Amino acid sequence: MKPDEPGKRRRGGRRHRASDHHGDSEPHGAGDERGDSDAQLTRSANGDAAAFTHLVKAHSSALHGYFARRMPAVSEDLLAETWLQAFAARRTFDPARGSARGWLFGVAHNVLAQYLRRAGRKEPAPGPDVTDPWQLVDQRLDAAALAPELRRALAELPSEERELLLLISWEQLTPSEAAAVVGIPAGTARSRLHRARGRLRDRLALPRPAGRNLTATGDLA
C-alpha cells in the first residue's frame, strides 16, 4: 500500500460526513467567512475600530439588498441607520448565540420595523415606481409561467412565514439565522417554514405543459 493512501481515505471520510449533514449546512468557504465576521465583530466590541470597518465593507452590499428589495426609496437611509445601531449595540453580540451575519440582519430587521412603525405601516408595500421586488424569487423557478402565481401565493402567506422564506431565499440566511432575525425559536421557524412551503406547493400545483417541469426550486421547494 502506498504511504499516502490512508490519508486519502481519511480525507474522503471527512467529505462524506460533511455531505451527510442537513439543516443549517453552509456552502464551501462560508464557515471561514462566518468565523472572520464573528471575530471582527467581537474585536470591535472590545475597542478595535478597524475591525468594525471590515464588517461594513463585508456586509453592506447584502444589507443594502435587504432594504432595496423591501423599501428601495429609503434603502440608503435604512442602511446607514443599521450601521449606526449595530455599532452602538456591538457589545451585545454573542457568537455562541449565532453568527455576525445573522446578528446584523437582526439589526436591519429592527431598523425596518422602526421605520414602518413611524410611517404607520405594518409591512413593506412597494409602490408602482419600484423595480419589481420579486425578480430574485422569480429566478428560482424552473418556468417563468409560475412567476405571477408565486407573487400572489407569497403575498397571501402570513407576514412572518413570508419573511422567513425570503430571508432564506433572498438573503441566503440559514433557518436558524432567519429565526433569530424575526425573534422566534429555531424549532418554531422550521415548523412555520414547512407549513409555508406546503402552502406554496399547494398553490403552485398548476397543470404542466408537455415537456416542461413547473416546480418551485431552491429554498422555496
Backbone as numpy.savetxt, mean C-alpha at the origin, in Angstrom:
# Nx Ny Nz CAx CAy CAz Cx Cy Cz
32.19 -36.36 -4.44 31.34 -35.16 -4.44 32.22 -33.92 -4.44
31.85 -32.97 -5.23 32.63 -31.75 -5.30 32.40 -30.91 -4.05
33.45 -30.17 -3.62 33.34 -29.44 -2.34 32.21 -28.44 -2.29
31.87 -27.86 -3.41 30.87 -26.78 -3.34 29.44 -27.27 -3.45
29.23 -28.59 -3.65 27.86 -29.08 -3.83 27.01 -28.95 -2.57
27.56 -29.26 -1.36 26.70 -29.07 -0.17 26.23 -27.64 -0.02
27.12 -26.69 -0.31 26.72 -25.29 -0.23 25.60 -24.97 -1.19
25.68 -25.57 -2.39 24.60 -25.32 -3.35 23.28 -25.84 -2.83
23.33 -27.03 -2.21 22.08 -27.57 -1.69 21.53 -26.69 -0.58
22.42 -26.21 0.28 21.93 -25.37 1.38 21.32 -24.08 0.84
21.98 -23.46 -0.14 21.40 -22.24 -0.70 20.05 -22.52 -1.33
19.97 -23.65 -2.04 18.70 -24.00 -2.66 17.62 -24.21 -1.62
18.00 -24.83 -0.46 17.02 -25.05 0.59 16.48 -23.75 1.13
17.36 -22.77 1.30 16.88 -21.48 1.80 15.91 -20.85 0.83
16.22 -20.94 -0.47 15.30 -20.36 -1.45 13.97 -21.06 -1.41
13.99 -22.39 -1.23 12.75 -23.14 -1.20 11.89 -22.71 -0.02
12.51 -22.55 1.15 11.72 -22.14 2.31 11.15 -20.75 2.12
11.91 -19.85 1.52 11.39 -18.49 1.28 10.21 -18.52 0.35
10.26 -19.38 -0.66 9.16 -19.41 -1.64 7.91 -20.00 -1.03
8.05 -20.78 0.08 6.87 -21.34 0.71 6.19 -20.37 1.65
6.80 -19.19 1.89 6.24 -18.23 2.83 5.09 -17.48 2.19
3.98 -17.36 2.91 2.81 -16.66 2.39 2.46 -15.52 3.33
1.49 -14.71 2.93 1.05 -13.61 3.79 1.73 -12.33 3.42
2.53 -11.80 4.34 3.15 -10.50 4.13 4.55 -10.64 3.55
4.72 -11.51 2.57 6.04 -11.69 1.96 6.43 -10.44 1.19
7.72 -10.16 1.12 8.22 -8.97 0.45 9.00 -9.37 -0.78
8.99 -8.54 -1.84 9.75 -8.83 -3.03 11.24 -8.79 -2.74
12.02 -9.38 -3.65 13.46 -9.43 -3.48 14.01 -8.01 -3.32
14.79 -7.81 -2.27 15.38 -6.49 -2.02 14.54 -5.62 -1.11
13.25 -5.95 -0.94 12.38 -5.10 -0.12 12.79 -5.14 1.34
13.27 -6.32 1.80 13.69 -6.41 3.19 14.85 -5.48 3.49
15.83 -5.41 2.56 16.95 -4.50 2.76 16.48 -3.05 2.78
15.55 -2.71 1.86 15.04 -1.34 1.81 14.30 -1.00 3.10
13.51 -1.95 3.59 12.78 -1.71 4.84 13.77 -1.49 5.98
14.80 -2.35 6.05 15.79 -2.20 7.11 16.47 -0.86 7.08
16.80 -0.38 5.87 17.44 0.93 5.74 16.51 2.03 6.25
15.25 1.99 5.82 14.31 3.03 6.23 14.03 2.97 7.72
13.89 1.76 8.26 13.67 1.63 9.70 14.84 2.23 10.47
16.05 1.91 10.02 17.24 2.42 10.70 17.34 3.94 10.59
17.00 4.47 9.41 17.07 5.91 9.21 16.07 6.64 10.09
14.86 6.10 10.19 13.84 6.74 11.02 14.23 6.65 12.50
14.80 5.52 12.88 15.26 5.38 14.27 16.40 6.36 14.57
17.35 6.49 13.62 18.46 7.43 13.84 17.96 8.86 13.90
16.97 9.19 13.06 16.44 10.56 13.08 15.76 10.85 14.40
15.12 9.84 14.98 14.48 10.02 16.28 15.51 10.27 17.37
16.74 9.82 17.12 17.82 10.01 18.09 18.67 11.24 17.79
18.18 12.09 16.87 18.86 13.36 16.64 19.67 13.47 15.37
19.63 12.44 14.50 20.40 12.49 13.25 19.54 13.12 12.15
19.70 14.40 11.91 18.88 15.13 10.94 19.09 14.60 9.52
20.32 14.21 9.19 20.60 13.73 7.85 19.82 12.46 7.54
19.59 11.62 8.55 18.85 10.38 8.34 17.43 10.68 7.90
16.82 11.72 8.47 15.45 12.06 8.06 15.43 12.57 6.63
16.47 13.28 6.22 16.57 13.75 4.84 16.57 12.58 3.87
17.26 11.50 4.23 17.27 10.30 3.38 15.86 9.70 3.27
15.11 9.73 4.38 13.74 9.22 4.35 12.88 10.03 3.38
13.03 11.34 3.43 12.25 12.21 2.54 12.54 11.87 1.09
13.81 11.69 0.76 14.18 11.35 -0.62 13.64 9.98 -1.02
13.66 9.03 -0.10 13.27 7.66 -0.42 11.77 7.48 -0.56
10.97 8.24 0.18 9.54 7.95 0.25 8.63 9.06 -0.27
9.17 10.20 -0.67 8.31 11.29 -1.12 7.50 10.92 -2.35
8.11 10.20 -3.28 7.39 9.84 -4.51 6.17 8.97 -4.20
6.36 7.96 -3.33 5.25 7.07 -2.99 4.16 7.81 -2.23
4.55 8.66 -1.29 3.56 9.40 -0.52 2.82 10.42 -1.38
3.55 11.04 -2.31 2.87 11.97 -3.22 1.85 11.22 -4.08
2.22 10.01 -4.52 1.26 9.22 -5.29 0.01 8.90 -4.49
0.18 8.63 -3.20 -0.96 8.36 -2.33 -1.95 9.52 -2.35
-1.42 10.74 -2.23 -2.30 11.92 -2.23 -2.80 12.25 -3.64
-1.95 12.10 -4.63 -2.34 12.45 -6.01 -3.47 11.58 -6.51
-3.56 10.34 -6.03 -4.64 9.46 -6.46 -5.92 9.68 -5.68
-5.86 10.52 -4.66 -7.05 10.76 -3.84 -7.48 12.23 -3.85
-6.53 13.14 -3.65 -6.84 14.58 -3.63 -5.76 15.31 -4.43
-5.75 15.13 -5.75 -4.65 15.67 -6.55 -4.50 17.19 -6.48
-5.60 17.92 -6.29 -5.53 19.37 -6.29 -4.70 19.92 -5.12
-4.61 19.14 -4.04 -3.87 19.61 -2.86 -2.78 18.63 -2.46
-2.37 17.78 -3.38 -1.42 16.71 -3.04 -0.09 17.26 -2.54
0.40 18.34 -3.13 1.68 18.90 -2.69 1.58 19.43 -1.26
0.48 20.12 -0.95 0.30 20.65 0.41 0.19 19.51 1.42
-0.55 18.45 1.06 -0.71 17.33 1.97 0.62 16.60 2.18
1.41 16.50 1.14 2.71 15.86 1.27 3.61 16.66 2.22
3.63 17.98 2.05 4.45 18.82 2.92 4.00 18.69 4.37
2.68 18.68 4.60 2.16 18.54 5.96 2.52 17.17 6.54
2.51 16.15 5.70 2.88 14.81 6.17 4.31 14.78 6.69
5.24 15.39 5.94 6.62 15.38 6.39 6.81 16.22 7.66
6.06 17.31 7.79 6.13 18.10 9.02 5.66 17.28 10.22
4.53 16.59 10.04 4.00 15.80 11.15 4.86 14.58 11.43
5.41 13.98 10.38 6.27 12.82 10.58 7.52 13.21 11.36
8.09 14.35 11.02 9.29 14.80 11.74 8.96 15.07 13.20
7.82 15.71 13.45 7.43 16.03 14.83 7.17 14.77 15.64
6.67 13.72 14.97 6.28 12.49 15.68 7.31 11.37 15.53
8.49 11.67 14.99 9.45 10.61 14.64 9.84 9.75 15.84
9.80 10.30 17.04 10.19 9.52 18.22 9.15 8.49 18.63
7.97 8.54 18.02 6.93 7.55 18.32 7.09 6.29 17.47
7.99 6.31 16.49 8.17 5.14 15.64 8.79 3.99 16.44
8.19 2.81 16.31 8.70 1.61 16.97 8.84 0.52 15.92
10.08 0.17 15.51 10.26 -0.84 14.47 9.68 -2.20 14.84
9.48 -2.45 16.13 8.89 -3.72 16.54 7.41 -3.79 16.18
6.80 -2.64 15.91 5.36 -2.61 15.60 5.07 -2.48 14.11
6.10 -2.31 13.30 5.87 -2.21 11.86 7.00 -1.47 11.17
6.91 -1.38 9.85 7.97 -0.77 9.06 7.86 0.75 9.04
8.97 1.40 8.70 8.96 2.85 8.54 8.01 3.26 7.42
8.00 2.49 6.34 7.10 2.80 5.23 5.65 2.77 5.69
5.26 1.72 6.42 3.89 1.66 6.92 3.59 2.79 7.87
4.55 3.14 8.73 4.36 4.25 9.67 4.15 5.55 8.93
4.93 5.80 7.88 4.79 7.04 7.11 3.43 7.09 6.42
2.98 5.97 5.88 1.65 5.98 5.26 0.57 6.18 6.31
0.81 5.73 7.53 -0.15 6.02 8.59 -0.24 7.51 8.88
0.91 8.19 8.89 0.91 9.64 9.05 0.16 10.29 7.89
0.43 9.83 6.67 -0.24 10.40 5.49 -1.75 10.18 5.57
-2.16 9.01 6.00 -3.58 8.69 6.15 -4.24 9.66 7.13
-3.56 9.93 8.24 -4.11 10.86 9.24 -4.16 12.29 8.71
-3.14 12.70 7.96 -3.14 14.04 7.36 -4.32 14.19 6.40
-4.56 13.17 5.60 -5.70 13.22 4.67 -7.02 13.29 5.44
-7.14 12.50 6.50 -8.37 12.51 7.30 -8.58 13.88 7.93
-7.51 14.51 8.42 -7.61 15.85 9.01 -8.10 16.85 7.96
-7.55 16.76 6.76 -7.95 17.68 5.71 -9.43 17.50 5.37
-9.87 16.26 5.26 -11.26 16.00 4.90 -12.21 16.49 6.00
-11.80 16.32 7.27 -12.64 16.83 8.36 -12.77 18.35 8.29
-11.66 19.01 8.03 -11.72 20.48 7.92 -12.60 20.91 6.75
-12.59 20.10 5.70 -13.40 20.42 4.52 -14.84 19.93 4.66
-15.15 19.26 5.78 -16.51 18.76 5.99 -16.85 17.57 5.13
-15.84 16.76 4.80 -16.05 15.58 3.96 -15.56 14.34 4.69
-16.12 13.19 4.29 -15.76 11.93 4.93 -14.70 11.15 4.16
-14.67 11.31 2.85 -13.70 10.59 2.05 -13.44 11.35 0.76
-12.33 11.07 0.09 -12.01 11.79 -1.15 -13.09 11.61 -2.20
-13.36 12.68 -2.93 -14.32 12.63 -4.03 -13.79 13.49 -5.16
-12.86 12.98 -5.99 -12.26 13.77 -7.06 -13.30 14.37 -7.99
-13.08 15.61 -8.40 -13.99 16.30 -9.29 -13.73 15.98 -10.74
-14.49 16.59 -11.66 -14.36 16.28 -13.08 -13.04 16.73 -13.68
-12.31 17.63 -13.01 -11.05 18.12 -13.56 -9.87 17.23 -13.19
-10.14 16.15 -12.45 -9.08 15.28 -11.96 -8.79 14.18 -12.95
-7.51 13.90 -13.15 -7.13 12.77 -13.98 -7.70 11.49 -13.38
-8.16 10.59 -14.23 -8.80 9.36 -13.80 -8.03 8.68 -12.67
-8.58 8.62 -11.46 -7.82 8.07 -10.33 -7.75 6.55 -10.33
-8.47 5.89 -11.24 -8.50 4.43 -11.24 -7.53 3.82 -12.25
-6.70 4.63 -12.87 -5.85 4.14 -13.95 -4.98 2.96 -13.52
-4.35 3.06 -12.35 -3.46 1.99 -11.93 -4.22 0.73 -11.56
-5.44 0.89 -11.06 -6.25 -0.29 -10.80 -6.65 -0.93 -12.12
-7.03 -0.11 -13.10 -7.40 -0.64 -14.40 -6.28 -1.48 -14.99
-5.03 -1.08 -14.77 -3.90 -1.78 -15.34 -3.72 -3.16 -14.74
-4.37 -3.45 -13.63 -4.25 -4.75 -12.99 -5.29 -5.72 -13.51
-6.00 -5.35 -14.54 -7.00 -6.23 -15.13 -6.47 -6.87 -16.39
-6.95 -8.08 -16.68 -6.57 -8.75 -17.92 -7.31 -8.14 -19.11
-8.48 -7.58 -18.88 -9.30 -7.06 -19.98 -9.78 -5.66 -19.64
-9.57 -4.71 -20.56 -9.98 -3.33 -20.31 -11.50 -3.22 -20.20
-12.21 -4.21 -20.73 -13.67 -4.17 -20.69 -14.20 -4.18 -19.26
-13.41 -4.64 -18.30 -13.86 -4.69 -16.92 -13.67 -3.39 -16.17
-12.92 -2.43 -16.74 -12.55 -1.24 -15.99 -13.75 -0.46 -15.45
-14.76 -0.12 -16.25 -15.90 0.64 -15.71 -16.62 -0.13 -14.61
-16.77 -1.44 -14.79 -17.45 -2.24 -13.78 -16.63 -2.29 -12.49
-15.32 -2.34 -12.62 -14.46 -2.36 -11.44 -14.59 -1.06 -10.67
-14.64 0.06 -11.37 -14.81 1.35 -10.69 -16.08 1.35 -9.86
-17.16 0.88 -10.46 -18.45 0.86 -9.75 -18.40 -0.08 -8.55
-17.77 -1.26 -8.75 -17.70 -2.23 -7.67 -16.88 -1.69 -6.51
-15.76 -1.03 -6.79 -14.94 -0.44 -5.74 -15.69 0.67 -5.01
-16.43 1.48 -5.77 -17.16 2.59 -5.16 -18.24 2.10 -4.20
-18.75 0.89 -4.44 -19.81 0.35 -3.60 -19.29 -0.34 -2.34
-17.98 -0.57 -2.25 -17.42 -1.19 -1.05 -17.48 -0.22 0.13
-17.60 -0.73 1.35 -17.43 0.14 2.52 -16.07 0.83 2.44
-16.01 2.07 2.91 -14.80 2.87 2.71 -13.56 2.21 3.29
-13.68 1.55 4.44 -12.49 0.93 5.04 -11.99 -0.25 4.21
-12.92 -1.05 3.69 -12.52 -2.18 2.84 -11.86 -1.66 1.56
-12.44 -0.62 0.97 -11.86 -0.06 -0.24 -10.46 0.49 0.01
-10.29 1.19 1.14 -8.98 1.76 1.45 -7.95 0.66 1.67
-8.32 -0.43 2.32 -7.39 -1.54 2.51 -6.96 -2.12 1.16
-7.92 -2.33 0.28 -7.59 -2.86 -1.05 -6.66 -1.94 -1.82
-6.94 -0.65 -1.77 -6.14 0.29 -2.55 -4.76 0.53 -1.94
-4.65 0.46 -0.62 -3.34 0.58 0.00 -2.44 -0.57 -0.45
-3.03 -1.74 -0.63 -2.25 -2.89 -1.07 -2.01 -2.85 -2.57
-3.04 -2.49 -3.34 -2.91 -2.49 -4.80 -2.14 -1.29 -5.32
-2.49 -0.09 -4.86 -1.84 1.13 -5.33 -0.51 1.38 -4.66
-0.51 1.29 -3.32 0.67 1.71 -2.57 1.64 0.57 -2.27
1.24 -0.66 -2.62 2.10 -1.83 -2.45 2.46 -2.09 -0.98
1.55 -1.78 -0.07 1.75 -2.12 1.34 1.37 -3.59 1.55
1.93 -4.18 2.59 1.51 -5.52 2.97 0.17 -5.41 3.71
-0.57 -6.53 3.84 -1.82 -6.47 4.61 -1.62 -5.95 6.03
-0.52 -6.35 6.69 -0.27 -5.87 8.05 -0.02 -4.37 8.07
0.74 -3.87 7.09 1.00 -2.44 7.02 -0.28 -1.67 6.74
-1.11 -2.18 5.82 -2.37 -1.52 5.50 -3.28 -1.49 6.73
-3.28 -2.58 7.50 -4.09 -2.62 8.72 -3.65 -1.54 9.69
-2.34 -1.39 9.85 -1.83 -0.36 10.76 -2.20 1.03 10.29
-2.20 1.26 8.98 -2.53 2.57 8.44 -3.96 2.96 8.81
-4.89 2.03 8.65 -6.30 2.37 8.94 -6.65 2.14 10.40
-5.70 1.60 11.18 -5.91 1.50 12.62 -6.75 0.33 13.08
-6.59 -0.83 12.43 -7.31 -2.03 12.86 -6.33 -3.18 12.98
-6.67 -4.23 13.76 -5.76 -5.38 13.88 -5.55 -6.07 12.54
-4.39 -6.69 12.38 -4.06 -7.35 11.12 -5.06 -8.46 10.79
-5.49 -9.21 11.81 -6.47 -10.28 11.56 -7.79 -9.73 11.05
-8.22 -8.61 11.62 -9.46 -7.97 11.16 -9.30 -7.49 9.72
-8.13 -6.93 9.41 -7.89 -6.45 8.05 -7.96 -7.59 7.06
-7.39 -8.74 7.40 -7.38 -9.86 6.47 -8.80 -10.38 6.22
-9.63 -10.42 7.27 -11.01 -10.88 7.06 -11.78 -9.89 6.21
-11.53 -8.59 6.39 -12.24 -7.59 5.58 -11.74 -7.59 4.14
-10.43 -7.82 3.97 -9.89 -7.95 2.62 -10.51 -9.15 1.92
-10.63 -10.25 2.63 -11.22 -11.46 2.05 -12.66 -11.18 1.62
-13.41 -10.49 2.48 -14.79 -10.16 2.17 -14.87 -9.21 0.97
-13.98 -8.20 0.95 -13.99 -7.23 -0.15 -13.64 -7.89 -1.47
-12.63 -8.77 -1.46 -12.25 -9.46 -2.70 -13.38 -10.36 -3.18
-14.09 -10.98 -2.23 -15.23 -11.80 -2.61 -16.32 -10.98 -3.28
-16.58 -9.79 -2.74 -17.59 -8.92 -3.35 -17.18 -8.50 -4.76
-15.89 -8.18 -4.92 -15.42 -7.80 -6.25 -15.53 -8.95 -7.22
-15.14 -10.16 -6.79 -15.24 -11.31 -7.68 -16.68 -11.56 -8.09
-17.60 -11.44 -7.12 -19.02 -11.65 -7.44 -19.51 -10.59 -8.43
-19.12 -9.34 -8.19 -19.57 -8.25 -9.04 -18.97 -8.35 -10.43
-17.74 -8.85 -10.53 -17.05 -8.90 -11.81 -17.24 -10.22 -12.54
-18.17 -11.05 -12.07 -18.43 -12.33 -12.73 -19.30 -12.07 -13.96
-18.69 -11.49 -15.00 -19.39 -11.12 -16.23 -19.24 -12.21 -17.28
-20.11 -12.22 -18.30 -19.93 -13.16 -19.41 -18.58 -12.95 -20.08
-17.90 -14.03 -20.44 -16.57 -13.94 -21.01 -16.61 -14.11 -22.52
-16.17 -13.12 -23.27 -16.09 -13.30 -24.72 -15.17 -14.46 -25.05
-15.43 -15.11 -26.16 -14.63 -16.27 -26.57 -13.16 -15.90 -26.66
-12.32 -16.73 -26.04 -10.88 -16.53 -26.15 -10.32 -15.48 -25.23
-11.14 -14.84 -24.36 -10.64 -13.81 -23.46 -10.83 -14.27 -22.02
-9.91 -13.92 -21.18 -9.96 -14.26 -19.77 -10.23 -13.00 -18.98
-11.48 -12.80 -18.58 -11.87 -11.56 -17.91 -11.84 -11.77 -16.40
-10.67 -11.73 -15.83 -10.55 -11.90 -14.38 -9.72 -10.79 -13.79
-10.04 -10.44 -12.56 -9.20 -9.46 -11.85 -7.91 -10.14 -11.45
-6.82 -9.41 -11.52 -5.52 -9.99 -11.23 -4.86 -9.28 -10.07
-3.67 -9.74 -9.70 -2.87 -9.10 -8.67 -3.56 -9.12 -7.33
-3.46 -8.03 -6.58 -3.96 -7.97 -5.22 -5.47 -7.91 -5.16
-6.11 -7.66 -6.28 -7.58 -7.60 -6.26 -8.19 -8.95 -6.53
-7.37 -9.96 -6.87 -7.91 -11.28 -7.20 -8.26 -12.06 -5.94
